[in-house]
Amino acid sequence: MRVLLWYCERFSWVPTMKTLEEAEEATSESHEKVVVAFVHVEPNDVTVASSAETKLVKNTKWLARKWKTKKIILHSFSHLAEEKADPGLAKALLDRAAERIQNAGYETFQTPYGYFNNLEFRAPGHPLARLYKSF
C-alpha cells in the first residue's frame, strides 16, 4: 500500500467520469479541517495476513491527532505504483478501514469509488501537511 496523507484546510470533490460500471451513484461534497488519505491498494494488501489496513488506520488517526481534527477522508488513488489490487477487494479494504476509523471516534468519508473526480483542496505550507507512506 502506498498512501499520500494530506492535512487540508478545505477539500471538495465533484464526480466527473464513472470508471467502474458497478460504481454507485455519486454526489459532490466539501469538508474543512480534514485529513485526506490518497490510498493506492496493491495486490498483497488484500490478503488475510496483510497489515496494510491497520497501518492505514493508525497513520490517518495519528495525523488527525497532530492537526486536532476528527475528520478523515479516504480517497482511492491507484496512481502511486504499477500493481493494483482487484477493485472490489480494494473497495472492501477501504470500507473496513473507514469503519475502524469511525469506531475510534472519527468522522469518516470516502470520495466516490469508481469515479474520476474534480478535486479542490487547500493545504497549509507545513511539513506535517503532506506525508508519504509505503507499507
Backbone bond lengths (Angstrom), bond angles and torsions (degrees), N, CA, C in turn:
res aa  C-N    CA-C-N  psi(-1)  N-CA   C-N-CA  omega(-1)  CA-C   N-CA-C  phi
1 M - - - 1.451 - - 1.514 108.50 -
2 R 1.296 113.19 140.99 1.463 120.46 175.04 1.520 107.48 -126.01
3 V 1.327 115.00 136.95 1.461 119.10 -174.32 1.524 110.11 -138.70
4 L 1.308 115.48 128.95 1.465 121.98 168.02 1.521 106.14 -100.36
5 L 1.313 116.76 118.99 1.462 121.36 179.50 1.521 108.87 -104.21
6 W 1.308 114.68 131.95 1.464 121.26 178.81 1.518 109.25 -126.22
7 Y 1.320 116.14 141.21 1.456 119.41 162.89 1.523 105.33 -99.24
8 C 1.313 116.46 125.42 1.462 120.90 -177.03 1.521 110.54 -120.78
9 E 1.310 114.54 131.77 1.464 119.43 171.87 1.525 109.53 -67.41
10 R 1.340 115.40 -30.66 1.465 121.85 176.85 1.520 108.14 -150.86
11 F 1.348 115.37 137.97 1.463 121.24 177.02 1.520 108.19 -144.23
12 S 1.328 116.39 127.52 1.466 119.79 178.80 1.521 109.98 -140.34
13 W 1.337 114.17 158.38 1.458 119.67 177.89 1.517 110.98 -141.99
14 V 1.336 113.04 151.57 1.464 122.34 174.14 1.529 105.96 -132.97
15 P 1.343 118.00 117.19 1.463 119.39 178.07 1.529 110.18 -63.89
16 T 1.339 116.27 133.19 1.461 119.23 -176.34 1.521 114.17 -123.27
17 M 1.340 118.26 -33.45 1.456 120.18 -176.29 1.524 109.61 -144.59
18 K 1.310 116.67 119.95 1.461 121.61 177.99 1.531 108.63 -75.73
19 T 1.340 116.42 128.11 1.454 120.76 -178.12 1.526 112.80 -111.62
20 L 1.324 117.33 -16.57 1.458 122.19 175.99 1.517 108.27 -120.80
21 E 1.305 115.72 123.43 1.463 120.68 -176.68 1.521 112.25 -55.99
22 E 1.338 116.63 -37.32 1.462 120.60 -176.68 1.530 113.96 -82.95
23 A 1.320 118.34 2.00 1.469 121.69 -179.14 1.530 110.70 -63.40
24 E 1.326 114.61 139.60 1.458 120.86 178.56 1.523 110.02 -70.18
25 E 1.336 116.00 158.84 1.462 119.66 175.81 1.529 108.75 -59.67
26 A 1.309 116.28 145.46 1.464 120.65 -172.82 1.513 111.56 -126.76
27 T 1.336 114.60 154.52 1.460 121.37 178.47 1.523 109.97 -128.93
28 S 1.305 115.42 165.64 1.465 122.71 178.03 1.523 109.09 -81.91
29 E 1.324 115.10 152.44 1.469 120.94 174.78 1.516 109.24 -149.83
30 S 1.328 114.20 160.92 1.453 121.66 176.75 1.524 108.40 -143.24
31 H 1.340 116.53 139.87 1.461 121.30 -178.62 1.522 109.43 -139.33
32 E 1.316 115.04 153.86 1.463 120.90 177.78 1.519 109.91 -121.14
33 K 1.337 114.97 151.16 1.462 123.46 178.62 1.522 110.40 50.22
34 V 1.320 114.64 71.81 1.456 121.22 -171.16 1.533 111.06 -140.31
35 V 1.324 116.02 146.81 1.458 121.71 170.22 1.520 106.69 -91.75
36 V 1.324 116.09 131.32 1.467 121.72 179.49 1.525 107.95 -119.01
37 A 1.334 115.71 126.71 1.460 121.42 177.30 1.523 108.77 -107.99
38 F 1.329 116.31 114.40 1.459 122.83 172.34 1.532 105.36 -85.29
39 V 1.326 117.54 108.10 1.456 122.24 -168.03 1.525 111.60 -111.25
40 H 1.326 115.48 124.13 1.463 122.01 172.40 1.525 106.93 -107.36
41 V 1.336 116.69 112.83 1.464 121.86 -179.67 1.525 108.59 -93.26
42 E 1.334 115.83 125.36 1.462 122.23 179.53 1.530 109.87 -100.31
43 P 1.334 118.23 161.23 1.469 121.06 -176.21 1.528 114.66 -51.90
44 N 1.329 118.52 -41.93 1.472 120.51 -178.83 1.525 113.22 -69.25
45 D 1.317 118.15 -16.54 1.464 121.53 -178.39 1.519 112.99 -71.81
46 V 1.317 117.48 -21.36 1.461 120.30 -174.19 1.530 112.75 -98.11
47 T 1.335 117.23 5.50 1.462 120.37 176.47 1.520 109.78 -77.74
48 V 1.314 115.76 158.52 1.467 121.27 -177.98 1.527 111.46 -59.74
49 A 1.332 117.37 -35.75 1.465 120.95 -175.56 1.528 113.20 -83.96
50 S 1.310 118.77 -1.06 1.463 121.50 -176.00 1.526 111.38 -70.62
51 S 1.321 115.32 140.27 1.467 120.27 175.75 1.529 110.82 -104.44
52 A 1.328 117.25 4.35 1.462 120.84 -175.43 1.527 112.03 -60.63
53 E 1.323 117.34 -41.43 1.464 120.38 -179.82 1.531 110.73 -59.92
54 T 1.322 117.02 -46.36 1.466 121.29 179.51 1.528 110.77 -62.58
55 K 1.319 117.39 -41.62 1.466 120.44 179.55 1.529 110.67 -66.62
56 L 1.329 117.54 -36.77 1.470 120.66 175.78 1.520 109.69 -60.53
57 V 1.315 116.79 -48.22 1.469 121.54 -179.80 1.529 110.64 -59.96
58 K 1.320 116.83 -49.26 1.468 120.74 -177.36 1.528 112.04 -63.32
59 N 1.335 117.29 -43.04 1.462 120.19 -178.03 1.523 112.47 -68.44
60 T 1.325 118.15 -38.96 1.462 118.85 178.84 1.525 110.94 -68.37
61 K 1.322 117.31 -40.01 1.470 119.72 177.96 1.529 110.67 -65.83
62 W 1.337 116.92 -39.81 1.465 120.76 178.96 1.529 110.45 -58.77
63 L 1.341 116.17 -48.17 1.458 118.93 -178.58 1.532 111.14 -66.81
64 A 1.307 117.30 -37.78 1.472 120.28 177.12 1.528 110.76 -60.86
65 R 1.322 117.02 -41.08 1.478 119.92 177.46 1.525 110.53 -63.04
66 K 1.346 117.37 -41.02 1.465 120.88 179.75 1.530 111.44 -59.61
67 W 1.346 115.97 -36.46 1.463 120.83 -178.28 1.531 112.86 -96.37
68 K 1.329 116.23 3.64 1.471 121.71 178.05 1.533 111.78 54.84
69 T 1.333 114.67 49.16 1.457 120.77 176.02 1.521 108.89 -126.87
70 K 1.299 116.57 154.78 1.463 122.48 177.58 1.527 110.53 -114.43
71 K 1.336 116.88 17.52 1.464 120.95 -177.56 1.529 110.60 -115.78
72 I 1.337 115.35 127.80 1.469 121.81 -179.56 1.524 108.94 -133.73
73 I 1.330 115.36 133.19 1.467 122.12 176.16 1.518 108.61 -115.31
74 L 1.330 116.59 132.64 1.454 122.13 172.89 1.523 107.85 -103.44
75 H 1.318 115.57 126.48 1.463 122.13 -178.43 1.523 108.89 -123.28
76 S 1.328 116.92 115.34 1.462 120.33 176.68 1.523 108.54 -66.33
77 F 1.326 115.27 125.54 1.461 120.77 -175.47 1.522 108.22 -140.90
78 S 1.312 116.90 88.54 1.468 120.72 -172.47 1.525 112.42 -89.02
79 H 1.325 115.91 47.60 1.463 120.70 -177.28 1.530 112.52 -127.22
80 L 1.323 117.38 17.71 1.458 119.74 -176.03 1.525 113.62 -105.10
81 A 1.336 116.91 -5.27 1.462 120.85 179.09 1.524 108.58 -157.79
82 E 1.329 115.41 167.25 1.464 120.47 -178.22 1.529 112.27 -72.56
83 E 1.324 117.13 -46.34 1.459 120.77 -175.54 1.517 111.26 -86.21
84 K 1.335 115.35 137.18 1.462 121.21 -179.28 1.517 109.19 -125.19
85 A 1.324 115.85 143.48 1.457 120.51 175.58 1.519 109.79 -72.93
86 D 1.317 116.08 159.87 1.453 121.62 172.57 1.530 108.41 -53.51
87 P 1.337 118.76 133.81 1.472 120.44 -176.55 1.530 114.17 -55.82
88 G 1.318 118.02 -40.60 1.462 119.88 179.79 1.517 112.39 -65.71
89 L 1.333 116.82 -40.24 1.458 120.98 179.12 1.526 111.27 -70.81
90 A 1.331 116.38 -37.03 1.466 120.26 177.87 1.526 110.26 -65.01
91 K 1.329 117.03 -43.31 1.475 120.73 178.79 1.525 110.34 -63.00
92 A 1.333 117.19 -41.19 1.462 120.51 178.53 1.528 110.93 -61.33
93 L 1.345 117.29 -40.98 1.461 120.65 177.60 1.524 110.61 -62.46
94 L 1.321 117.13 -45.14 1.470 120.24 179.16 1.526 110.90 -62.77
95 D 1.324 117.32 -39.51 1.466 120.54 178.34 1.529 111.18 -63.76
96 R 1.337 116.83 -43.27 1.473 119.88 178.20 1.522 111.03 -63.67
97 A 1.337 116.39 -43.28 1.467 120.30 179.42 1.534 110.06 -62.12
98 A 1.328 117.13 -43.37 1.471 120.51 179.31 1.521 110.66 -61.04
99 E 1.319 116.98 -41.56 1.470 120.35 179.30 1.523 111.28 -64.73
100 R 1.327 116.63 -41.43 1.467 120.01 178.67 1.529 111.11 -64.47
101 I 1.313 116.85 -41.19 1.465 120.84 178.61 1.531 109.59 -64.09
102 Q 1.303 116.41 -44.44 1.467 121.12 178.91 1.531 110.68 -62.40
103 N 1.320 117.45 -41.85 1.473 121.01 178.95 1.525 112.14 -64.28
104 A 1.326 117.20 -19.20 1.468 121.95 177.47 1.526 111.57 -88.84
105 G 1.338 117.39 5.46 1.462 120.16 174.59 1.514 115.96 98.84
106 Y 1.317 117.76 14.74 1.459 121.93 179.89 1.524 110.02 -106.61
107 E 1.319 115.91 152.40 1.460 120.78 168.98 1.519 106.53 -81.29
108 T 1.323 117.34 130.83 1.460 119.40 179.25 1.522 110.07 -123.00
109 F 1.311 113.96 146.01 1.462 122.39 179.36 1.520 106.91 -138.92
110 Q 1.321 115.82 157.16 1.452 120.90 172.68 1.521 108.08 -132.04
111 T 1.316 115.23 137.60 1.458 118.54 172.23 1.528 107.14 -67.19
112 P 1.315 118.33 157.48 1.467 120.48 -177.96 1.529 111.94 -57.63
113 Y 1.327 115.25 121.62 1.458 121.52 -179.55 1.525 109.18 -80.66
114 G 1.330 115.24 134.61 1.453 119.74 -179.93 1.514 113.11 87.76
115 Y 1.337 116.37 21.33 1.461 122.59 178.81 1.517 110.07 -135.03
116 F 1.316 115.68 151.50 1.448 120.62 159.16 1.514 105.08 -88.84
117 N 1.308 115.84 139.38 1.465 121.39 -176.66 1.523 110.13 -125.10
118 N 1.308 115.38 144.51 1.457 118.69 164.77 1.519 105.52 -73.52
119 L 1.305 116.72 127.29 1.454 121.37 179.72 1.518 109.59 -114.99
120 E 1.300 114.32 140.80 1.458 120.01 173.55 1.519 106.68 -134.94
121 F 1.343 115.17 126.27 1.455 116.66 177.33 1.517 111.39 -149.65
122 R 1.311 112.73 155.62 1.463 121.11 178.30 1.527 106.37 -126.88
123 A 1.337 115.42 122.36 1.456 121.26 -179.35 1.522 109.23 -124.38
124 P 1.324 116.78 139.03 1.463 119.45 179.82 1.525 111.87 -70.95
125 G 1.317 115.62 156.33 1.461 121.64 176.38 1.515 109.93 -82.09
126 H 1.310 116.29 79.36 1.461 122.56 -176.58 1.526 108.02 -142.51
127 P 1.335 119.32 143.11 1.467 120.78 -176.86 1.531 113.71 -60.76
128 L 1.330 118.77 -28.38 1.456 119.92 178.20 1.522 113.24 -89.01
129 A 1.316 117.45 8.31 1.465 120.39 177.25 1.526 111.72 -89.82
130 R 1.333 117.83 -10.59 1.456 122.29 -178.58 1.526 109.05 -145.60
131 L 1.311 116.26 113.55 1.461 120.74 -179.77 1.525 109.71 -133.69
132 Y 1.327 115.94 146.94 1.462 121.00 176.26 1.533 107.95 -119.66
133 K 1.320 115.52 134.63 1.452 121.19 177.55 1.519 109.67 -131.94
134 S 1.313 115.61 145.98 1.451 121.79 175.48 1.531 106.23 -133.52
135 F 1.323 117.02 122.91 1.474 119.63 179.14 1.518 109.03 -126.38
